[in-house]
Amino acid sequence: MNNKGQFSIIAALLVAVVLISTVIITYSTIRNSPIQDQPQILSAIDETNFAIKQILGFTVGYYGSVLKVTGNSSYARTLAINYLHSGLVNIANMHPEWGASFNVSKTELYTYWFTNASYSMGNLAIIYNLTGLGIYGITYETSCRLMMQIENNASVNQTQVVITKDEGEPLINLGKQNFNFYRYIYTNSTWELIAPSNEPVAFANGTYIIDIPFGIDPDSFLIQVEDPRGLIVVASSFSRYTCTLTWNSTFYSTLQDATIVVELLQNGTMRWLGQNLQLTTQSKPIPPIPVKAIHANQTINGVDREVPFQIEDWASNYRIPLGLTNNASVFNSRTMLVFLVTPNVSKVTIWWDGSDIANQTSYAWKNRYFNDDPDASSSYGVLNNGILRLRVYNFRIESNVVGGSATSTAEFMRINGKEPTYGAKPAYVIYNGIVRDIIQQEAEWSDGVTSCPNVYSQIVLTLPANATYYTYALRLIFVNSSQSRTIIDLSAIQLSSERISELQSFTQNGTSGGFPIVAETYGDESNLFYNFSDLQTGWAHHWSEYVKESKGAGIMFTDNSNMKLYTFDGIPPSQKRGALDVTNDENWRGRRVTIEFNPVAQFQALFTYPLDVTWHGAVVTFDGTTPIYKNDNKTGLWIIVEYPPTITVTTES
């Protein structure tokens, strides 16, 4: 069972026990303190009405407590209504001699949270009898409400809020124990509640001036209020994140097919191909809002519109994909929001609908791009985004542009000359997705790898929409070994062409003036591109491709993975082990080019300690589409790994 689900249910049940106990105590007090100065019938009706109104307040509070933990309004409403009926039973048991019976004709529970003006409310209509007193058909309607309005900050470290209850009446008897701010803990990716250090200053109109605790951003904060009835409201000084993208106009002015996949994590980090995008501002964590409330807009060529995105669940620090997130859940530390951007996008806005009854936008669940068939036969599956088609056969990936003829073939995880085997079919974690598909597989080596014990693998591939590439995350996990471990060959990915005459291969071999220095591999030979110098003089190798006319394929990766290519270089004795290996194999049928990403390409690596490393990149296939590098004008998709956009994040209400 999902641990999150277990926690949600247990938390909800604990809240129920506490609240029901509170109601029993409350009604016991009411029962033992009857109104003596009124006739018995009026006293009984007043006492019953008062108890019903109290139980409604506790019900709304219980509804909010469950909703805050689970994000599931249907589940929270079911528990809350059950709780309401149990409360009515308790009311009847206060005075069994009255013979009370209740018929609920209307129950409405609402919340509108995570905005400047947030509230929780409930409406109840009930018909009841007090047969022991000869009273029948009493109709009683009541409501309760708690609202918090965040005003402008009173000072740099203070905020001003207005609290009202039923019928807009100011609520003036709250202290610091009734308020809590949300503080994000980056070390363990959790939210905690923290009370103000001082008592708030209260005014007769329901205004409170509250000190903002240390560690809370005064420009973007969440605050919770809970009144004596148990009603909870979570308000926010903002209801959207605006991400302004800055593209290098020198390089992007003529670039086509430049789609970047942005992964937005709960802590506010934005990633592209395993590398954090540069933020010019402090990262902004995503509030614990219901997944179904989230929307995404983009300003594209000056026009603002809603765009597709998908929200995914991951495990193991975002390394193991689990699938699309249930929309009846809360955005958390295992959740990732994924969207696409191009150089035409100047702004991305992530916003949310605060209503508990909001419907998830179709932009988060409707397939607009993919025509996948992962179960096409017993031997292979197909992923197709309408531009690029992947044929997955025994986890050998053949890709070609739809309608084109160029085909590239990728294989993975060769160690010490031994190719992996796959004991199970690939896991199509997400297919016919919203903005990308995800496949997961584990490479195995029958009877193990000679001289390389205690090693495990994980392969995650994604096919984005509107892209001529698929991405890879290739992970090797070396556990602590009492046996010696000697790696003489480690190739994370091998990309091969068909045999074609006059095929050329180009590889980045450093930079000059911001542009790649390009090396061409000739004849029947193999060239290694390794860390021959240092960053200042240009050891960068971020891509390699093969091409004939307008057709070809290649791999590309960011600087982060370029540095990880040299993971094993520092193992004593320090040697330059990692390299891109570009091999030309030529005979009478033509030339075949193989591009390999080899963290151990030269000099063996000996170690026994544990090591967990992941290499990210993209495999591009082009046929009349944009190649990685155009030799004539130096443009191409290399730009999106060399110069990804910088992002400025601000909050707005």
N, C-alpha and C positions, 0 to 999 in steps of 0.2 A: 504493500500500500504506500502511496505517496506520503512522505513524512510531513509535508506541508499540510496535506489534507487531514492527517491525524491531529496535528497541532491545532488546526482551525476548529475541528469538532470538539476537542478537549477544552480549548479556550472558551468556545461558545457554551459548553455545558457548565464550566466553572462559573461563567458569568450568570447563567441561569440559576444555579444554586444560590449564589450570593444575592441576586435580586429577589428571588422568591422568598428567601429567608427574611429579607428586608421588608417585603410586603406583609408577611405573616406578622412580624413584630409591629408594623405600623397599624395593621387592622386589629391586632389584639389590643393595642392602646386605644383605638377608637371604640372598640367594644366595651372596654372597661371604663370609658369616660363618656357616657351618654349625655345628651343635652337635656337637662332636667326641667328647664323652664318652659319647654314647649309641649304641646299635646303629643302623645306617643306616636300617632300616625305621622305627623309632620316631622317629628324627630327621626323616625325610621327612614322616611324618604330622604331627608337631608343627609343622614348618615350614609345611606346607600349611594346616593349621588356623589357624595364626597369620596367615598371609597372607589367608585367607578372611575372618577376623574384621576384619582391617585394611581390606580392600576394602569390607566392609559399612559400616564407620564412614565411609569416604570417600563411599560411595553416599548414606548418609543426609545427610551434609553437602551433597552436590551437589543432592539433592532439595530441601533447605531453601533453598539459594541460588537455584535457579530459581523456586521457589514465592514467595520474597520479592519477586522482580522482577515476575513475571507474574500471580500470584494464581490460576494455572490448575493445579490439582492433577493433572489427567489428563495434561497436557502435561509437567509436572515429573516425574511418575512414569514416563512413557514414556522420557524422556531418562535418568533415573536408572537404570532397569533396563537400558537399552542400555549405559550406562556400567559397570554391574555386570558384564555379560557381557564387555565389552572388558577389564575388570580381570582376569577369570578367564583370558582368553587370555594376558594378561601373566604371570599366575602360571605357566601351563603353559610359557611360553617361558623361565622362569628356569632350569629344569632339563629341557631337551628329552629328555634320556636317561631321565627318569622316565616319559615317555609319559602325562602327566596328561590326563584328560578329566573333564568336570563335567556333571552334570545337576541343575539347580535345580528343586526340588520345591515350594518356598514362598518367596515374597518379600513382606514386609509393610513398608510405610513409612508412618509417621504423624507428624504434628505437631499440637500443640495450643498455640497461641500467643495473644498479646495478652490474657492474663489474669494474675492474681497467681501462679498455679501453672502454668507453661508447660513444655512438653517437646518434644523430637524423639526418635524412636526407630525402630528397625528390627529385624525378625526374619528370619532366613534359615535354610532347611533345604536341604541339598545332599547329593547322592550322587556320589562321585567314584572314579575308578580311577587307579592308578599302575601301568600295565601293564608298564613297564620294570623294575619291582621285584617284579612278580608279585602286586600288591595290587589287589583288586577289591571293589566294593560298600561302600566306607567311607561311613557315614552321619554327617553332622556338622550339628548345629544350634547356632546362635549368635544372639546379640542384642546390640544396643548402645543406649545411652540417655543423654541429657543432659537434666537437669531444673533449672529455676531457680524458686525460691520467693521472692517478695518479702515480706519481713517488714515490721513497722512501722519507720518512719524512726528511725535511731539518734539523729539530732538534726535541727535545722531544715534543714541543708544536707547531710545524709548519709542514705543508705539502707542497709538491711541485707538481704542476700540469702543464700540457702542454695543451694549448687550440689552436685548429686550426679550420679554416672554410673551405669554398669551395676550392677544389683542394689542400688541405693540407696547405693553406696559414695561417701563424701565425696570431692569433687575439690578438692585443696588447693594445687595448683601454678600457679594463674592469677595473672597480673599485670594492670596497667592496660591493656596492649595487647589483652587478651582481652575487655574490656568497652567498649561504646559506648552512649551515650545518643542518642535521637532528638531533634533540635532543629528546630523549624519556622521557616523563613525567610519572613516575611510579604512581604518585598519582591519575591520571585520565586515564591512559593507552592510551595516545595519542602521536603522533609525532608533534613536532613544528619545524618551520624553524627559524634559528638564524644566523644572519650575523656576519662576523668577526668584531672584535672591532677596527681593524686598517686597513688601506689601504694595499692591497697586494703589494709586490715588483714585478714589471713586467720587462721582458726582451724581446729583439727584436725577439727572436725565439718562442715567445708565452708561455714562461715559467713564472709561477707565484709562488711566495712563500707566503703562506697564513697562518696567525695565526689561530690555532684551538681554538675555544671558550671554555670557562670553562664549564665543564659538559659533554664534548664530549670525548669519549675514543680515544686517538690518535692511538691506534692499530687496531681499527675497527670502521670506521665512514662512513657516507654517505654525499655526497656534491652535491649540485645542482648549475649549472651555467645557466644563461639566457643572451643571447646576445641582442643587440639593435633590431634585427629583430623579437624577441619574441621566438626564438628557445630555447628549454629547454633540458638539459641533466642531468640525475641523475646518478652519478658514485659512486662506493663503493670501499673501500680499501680491501674488501673481497667478496667472492662469495660462501662461504660455512661455515657451522659450523661443527666442528668435536667434537663429544662427545665420550670421552674415558671412558669406563665402568670398574670399579674395583669391582670384586666379591670376597667375602670371601671364599678363596679356601678351608679352613678347612671344611666348611659346604656344599659347592656346588660341591665338587669333584665327588660325586656319585649320585647327585640328578637328577632325570629324570622328564619329564613333567612340568618343571619349566618355564612357560611362564608368563612374566610380561607385563602388558599393560601400556605404557608410554603416558601420555597426555602432549604435549608441547604447552604452552600458548604463546600469543604474547609477554608478558613481559619476556620470557625466562624461566619461572618456568616450571619444569617437575614434574608431579604428578603420583602417583600410589595409587589406592584405597583411594583417597581423601587426601593423605598425600604428601607433597612436598618431592621429592627425594633430597638427600644431594648433593649439588654442592660444589666442592672444589675451584671453581673459581667464579668470579662475573657472574651473569646471563647475557645472551646476548639476547636482544629483537629481534624479527623477523622483518626485514625491511618490509615496505608496498609494497611488491612485488605481482605481479599477481599470483593468486592461481595456474593457469595452468602451471606456470614456475617451480614449486617445484618438487624435486626428493628426494628420500631417498636411501642411500646405507648402507650396514652393512658389517663389516669384521667378517665372521663366520668361526671359526676354521682356521683362517689365510687367508681365501679367500674373496676378496671383490666382492660384487654383489649388484645389485639393488633389493629392497625388496618392498612388498606391504605396503601401508599406506592409511589412509583416512583423509580428512580434513572436519571438522564438524563446523556447526554454532550453537551457544548457546546464550541464553539470560540470564538476571538476574544474572550477574557475574558468568557465566558458570554453572548455576544450572538448566536451562530449555533447553533441547535439541530441536533443530529446524530441523535438518536433515543434509545431505551432503551439503557442500558449493558449490555454483555455480562457475564453473571454470572460468567464466568471471567476476571475482571480485578480490578485493585486500585483502590480509591477514590483519586482523584487530583485535581489542580488543574483538570481540565476536567469533573469529575463533580459532579452536583447531586442532593441527596436532597430529594424533594418530598412534603409531606404536608399534610393539611387539618386545621384546627382550628375550633371554634365556641366560643361563650361557656360551653358546658357542659364544656369541657376545662380541667382545672386543672393537668394535668401531662402532659408528653410524655417518654417514655424511649426513647432510641436505644441499642440494645445489640447485641452480636454474639456469635456462637457461634465459639469459638476453634478448633474442629476443622477440619482440612483436608478432611475428607470430609463436612462439613455440607452439607445440601441447602438450596437457597434456599427461603425461606418462600413459600407461595402468595400471601400478602398483597403480595408484590412483583411478581407476574406475572399473576395471575388477574383478568380483566375482570369486575367486579361491577356496573357502572353503564351502560356505553355500548352504543349500538346504532347504530353509524356505518355509512355507506355512501358513502365518498368517490368511488366510481366508479359512482354510480347511473346516470349517462348520460354522454354525451360533452360535455354543456354545464354540468352542475353536480354538486356533491356535497353530502352531508348529514352533519352531526355531531349526535349526539343523546345527551345524558346522562340521559335519562329525565325531566328537568324542563324543559330548554331545548333547542330544536331550531334549528340553524343551517343555512341553505341558502346554499351558496357558489356564486355565479353570476358568472363573469368578475371574481371577487374583489369583488363587491358582496355584502355579508353581510346576509341577511334573517334575523331571529331572532324566535321567538315561543315563549311558554310552551306546553308540550305540553298539548293539550286545550283551549287558549284560542284567542282570536280576535285579540288585539292583535299587531301586527307592526311591527317597526322595521327600518329599512334604513340601513346604514352604508357609506360610501365614503371613500376615503383619498387623501391626498397630491396635493392640487390646488396647483399653483404658477403664479402669475401668470395665473390664470384658466384654465389648461390642465389638463384631467383626464388622469390617466395611462392608459396602455394596458398590457396584460399579454401578453407574447409567449409565455408558457408557462402550463400549468396549475399550480395551487397545489401545493406539495410538502406532502403530508400526512405530516409527519415522524413523528408518533405518532397513531394512531387506534385506537379501541377500547382505550384506555389503561387504566391502573390507577386513577389519581386525576385525570388530565387528558389531553386531546388537544392536539396542537400542529400548526398550519399555518404554513407560511412562503411568502412571495411577494416578488417584486421589482417595484416600480412602475417603469414606463418612460414616457417621453414621446416619441412619434414625432416625428422631426425636431428633438428637443430642446425646451427651454423658452426662449422669447424673453427675452433679457436675463438669463438665469440658466444659464450654461454650467457644465460640469464638476460635475454633481451626480448622486449615485446614492442608491438607497434600499433599505431592507430592512423588511419587515413581518412580524411574528411575532404570531400570535393563539393563545390557549389557551382551551379550554373545560374548566373544572374540573368534577369530579363534585359533586353536591349543591349546585349553584349556579344562580341565575337570571341569571347574567352570564357574559360572556366577556371576556378581557383582551386588551389590545393593547400592543405595543411597536413604535413607529413611529420608524424611524431614517432620518435624512438625513445623507449624507456629502458635504460640499463639499470638493473637492480644490483645491489651490493653482491659481489661474487667472491667466493673463496678460491675459485679457480682462476687461472690466468686468462686474460682476455687480450687477444691480439687482432686488430683490424687492419687488414692490408688493402681493403677495397670497400668503400661505402658509397653507393650511388642512390640518392633519394628518389630521383626521377630521371628516366631516359625517354627523350622525345625523338622519334625517328620519322623520316620522310619516306615517301615512296621513292623508287629508283627512277630518276628523271635526268635526262641529259641537260647539260648547261645549268645545273642547279648551283646557286651561290649561297654562301653562308657568311653572316656578319655578326660580330660580337663586340659589345662595348668593352673597350680596353683603356678606361680612364676617361677624364673629361678635360676640355680646354675651352675656356670662355663660356662655360655653362652648357656646351654641347658635347655629345659623346665623341671620344676618339674611337674610330671604328676599325677593327681588324677583320680582314677577310681570310678565310681558310681555303687554301688552294690544294688541288690534286688529291692524291690518295694519301692523306696524312691525318695526324691528330695534333691538336693544339691545346695546351693547358693555359687557362687564364686564372691566375692566382694572385694572392696578396704580395705582389713583387716589390711594392714600395710603401707609401703611406697615403693617408687621405689627402694631405695637402698637395701632393704631386700627382694624385689621381690613380689610385688602385681600384676605383669603382668598376664593378662588373654587374650591372643591373639587368642585362638582357642579352639574349642571343637568338638569332633567327636564321632560317634558310628561306630562299625565295627564288622563283623563276617568274619573270615578268610581274604580274600582279597577284600571284598565288604563292602561298607558303604558310609557315607556322613558326612558332618559337616560344620561349619562356621569358618572363620578366618578373622582377621582384623588387621590393623596396630596399632602402639602405639597411634596415634592421635585419632582413634576411641575408643581405650581402655579408654583413658582419658575422651572422651565424654560420655562413658557409665555412668560416674559419674557426668553428667551435673547437676542433681538435688540434689547431695549430699550437696552442699553449701547453699541451700535454708534454711533460718532460720526456726526452729532450725537445725543446721548442723547435719545431720545424714547420715549413709551409706545406701543410698537408691538403688543405681544401682548395678546390679549383672547379671552374667550369671546364668541361672536357668536350671539345667540338671535334668530331671525327668525320672525315670524308672517306667513304668507301666507293671506289669507282671501278667499273668494268665495262664491258661492251654494251651492257643494257642501260648504262647511265650511272649517275652518281646518287648515292644515298647519304644523307647527313644525319648524324645522331648527336643530339645535344644532351649532355648529362650534367646534373647538379650533384657534384661529388665532394662531400665534406672530408672524405679521405680518398684522395686521388694519387698522392705520392707520399712516400714514407709511411711506415706503419705506425699505428697508435696502440700503446699498451697501457691499460688501466684496469682496476678492479672496483673502483668506487662507483656509487650510483650517479646516474646522469639522466636527466629528462629534457629533451630538446625537440622543438618543433620548427620546421622550415615552411614558410608561406610563399606563395607565388601564384602566377597565372599562366595558363597555356593559351596562347592566341593562335587561332586559325583564320587566315584571310584569303579571300578569293574575290578580288574586285573591291574589297573593303580595305580599311586602313591597316597597313602592316605595323609591326613594332617600330620599324625605322625605314624611312624613305631616303635612299642614297642621294637623290637629286636635290632635295631641299631640306634635308635633315629633320623633318617633322616626323610624327608617328606616335603610336601609343606609348612609347618609352617616356613621354612627357608625364603621363599620369602616375608613374612610379617615381620619377625623378623630381617632379615638381607638383605634388598634390596640393590642393587648396589649403590656405590657412583659414581659421574660423574664429569669429568673435561671437560669443554667446551673451545675450542679455535677457532679462526677464521683463515681461509686460503683464499688466492686468487686463 
